[in-house]
């Protein structure tokens, strides 16, 4: 039995809320294109794909998911006394705060790019740190999810840097892949903690 049952599923619920809001915003947008736009275009009504509904869904989903996910980070921190695992929980918390701040500082705000970079870099750093902590404590098998998802996020971004015709074209694709890697790791970590 877990020490914090109410916090047990906050991670998966947060990821479902966030990803669901993003998908709903892309569906409601009159002109969103995965190959042409960034997901953040949905968070401001001054862009072609942005509408009042997409702004509320996209930004609201990021803020709500980030805040809800902090419960999961808190649970991970509280369930161990090992320094490396507590570091993972702190990194996770910082990454979730960065995710929420993307919604607070949408694309038309000066802090948008720094918080978005902090989120996507934080995803790989957090997942790799978890892989190292698992490797040290539990062996290679438990490290696999962190290695695969952290590397998957990094490869998505590297592929975009190498293959995108222009710096902003198709940005939504690595953004979504990174978010899916992060969500997958959170769900795996939830199940593996039971």
C-alpha positions in Angstrom: 0.0 0.0 0.0 1.3 3.5 -0.8 1.9 6.2 1.8 -0.1 8.8 -0.2 -3.0 7.1 -1.9 -4.7 10.4 -3.0 -1.4 11.3 -4.8 -0.9 8.0 -6.5 -2.6 8.7 -9.7 -2.1 12.5 -10.0 0.7 11.9 -12.5 -1.3 9.9 -15.1 -4.4 12.1 -14.5 -2.2 15.2 -15.1 -0.8 13.8 -18.4 -4.2 12.7 -19.6 -5.6 16.2 -18.9 -2.7 17.9 -20.6 -2.5 15.7 -23.7 -6.3 15.7 -23.9 -6.4 19.5 -23.8 -3.7 19.7 -26.5 -5.5 17.2 -28.8 -8.9 19.0 -28.3 -7.3 22.4 -29.1 -5.8 21.0 -32.3 -9.1 19.5 -33.3 -11.0 22.8 -32.6 -8.6 25.0 -34.4 -9.9 26.0 -37.9 -6.4 25.8 -39.5 -3.9 24.0 -37.3 -1.4 21.9 -39.3 1.1 19.5 -37.6 3.6 20.1 -40.4 3.4 23.9 -40.4 2.7 25.1 -36.8 3.9 24.9 -33.3 1.6 23.8 -30.5 2.1 27.1 -28.9 0.3 28.8 -31.8 -2.9 27.4 -30.2 -2.2 29.4 -27.1 -2.6 32.8 -28.6 -5.6 34.1 -30.6 -3.4 36.4 -32.7 -2.0 33.4 -34.7 -3.9 31.8 -37.6 -4.7 28.5 -35.7 -5.5 30.2 -32.4 -9.0 30.9 -31.3 -10.6 31.8 -27.9 -11.4 28.1 -27.4 -7.9 26.9 -28.3 -6.3 29.5 -26.1 -8.4 28.3 -23.1 -7.9 24.6 -23.8 -4.1 24.8 -24.6 -3.0 27.2 -21.9 -5.5 25.9 -19.3 -4.5 22.3 -19.9 -0.8 23.1 -19.4 -1.3 25.0 -16.2 -3.8 22.5 -14.7 -1.7 19.5 -15.7 1.5 21.0 -14.4 0.0 21.9 -11.1 -1.8 18.5 -10.7 1.4 16.7 -11.6 3.2 18.4 -8.7 1.3 16.0 -6.4 3.0 13.1 -8.2 6.4 14.7 -7.8 5.7 15.3 -4.1 4.8 11.6 -3.7 8.0 10.5 -5.4 10.0 12.8 -3.0 8.2 11.6 0.1 8.5 7.9 -0.6 12.3 7.7 -0.5 15.2 8.9 1.6 17.7 8.3 -1.2 19.3 11.5 -2.4 19.4 10.5 -6.1 15.7 9.6 -6.1 14.8 12.8 -4.3 16.8 14.7 -6.9 14.6 13.0 -9.6 11.5 14.2 -7.8 12.8 17.8 -7.6 13.8 17.7 -11.3 10.3 16.4 -12.1 8.7 19.2 -10.0 10.8 21.9 -11.8 9.9 20.4 -15.2 6.2 20.4 -14.3 6.4 24.0 -13.2 8.0 24.9 -16.5 5.2 23.1 -18.3 2.6 25.1 -16.4 4.5 28.3 -17.1 4.2 27.7 -20.8 0.5 28.2 -20.3 1.1 31.3 -18.1 3.5 32.8 -20.6 1.9 32.1 -24.1 3.8 32.5 -27.3 3.3 36.3 -27.5 5.1 36.8 -24.1 8.9 37.3 -23.7 9.3 34.4 -21.2 7.6 31.8 -23.4 10.7 30.6 -25.2 12.8 30.2 -22.0 10.1 28.3 -20.1 9.4 26.1 -23.2 13.1 25.3 -23.5 13.3 24.6 -19.7 10.4 22.1 -20.1 11.7 20.1 -23.0 15.3 20.1 -21.8 14.0 19.2 -18.3 12.1 16.3 -19.7 15.2 14.5 -20.9 17.3 15.5 -17.9 14.6 14.2 -15.4 14.1 10.9 -17.2 17.8 10.3 -17.6 18.4 11.1 -13.9 15.6 8.6 -13.1 17.3 6.0 -15.2 20.6 6.5 -13.4 18.9 6.3 -10.0 17.1 3.1 -11.0 20.3 1.6 -12.4 22.1 2.3 -9.1 19.3 0.8 -6.9 17.5 -1.7 -9.0 19.6 -2.7 -12.0 19.4 -2.2 -15.7 15.8 -3.4 -16.2 14.3 -0.7 -14.1 16.4 1.9 -15.9 15.0 1.1 -19.3 11.9 3.4 -19.2 13.9 6.5 -18.3 16.6 5.7 -20.9 14.1 5.1 -23.7 11.7 8.0 -23.0 14.5 10.6 -22.2 16.4 9.6 -25.4 13.1 9.5 -27.4 12.5 13.2 -26.4 16.1 14.1 -27.3 15.9 12.3 -30.7 12.6 14.0 -31.6 14.3 17.4 -31.1 17.5 16.4 -32.8 15.5 15.1 -35.8 13.6 18.3 -36.0 16.8 20.4 -35.9 18.3 18.4 -38.7 15.3 17.9 -40.9 13.0 21.0 -40.5 13.2 23.2 -43.6 12.7 26.3 -41.5 13.2 27.0 -37.8 9.5 27.2 -37.0 8.1 24.7 -39.5 6.7 21.5 -38.0 7.6 22.4 -34.4 4.4 20.7 -33.2 5.7 17.2 -34.1 8.7 17.1 -31.7 6.7 19.0 -29.1 4.0 16.3 -29.1 6.6 13.5 -29.2 8.4 15.0 -26.2 5.1 15.3 -24.3 4.2 11.7 -25.1 7.6 10.5 -23.9 7.1 12.5 -20.7 3.6 11.1 -20.2 4.7 7.6 -20.9 7.4 7.8 -18.3 5.0 9.2 -15.7 2.5 6.4 -16.3 5.2 3.7 -16.2 6.6 5.2 -12.9 3.1 5.2 -11.4 2.6 1.5 -12.2 6.1 0.5 -11.1 5.7 2.2 -7.7 2.7 0.1 -6.7 
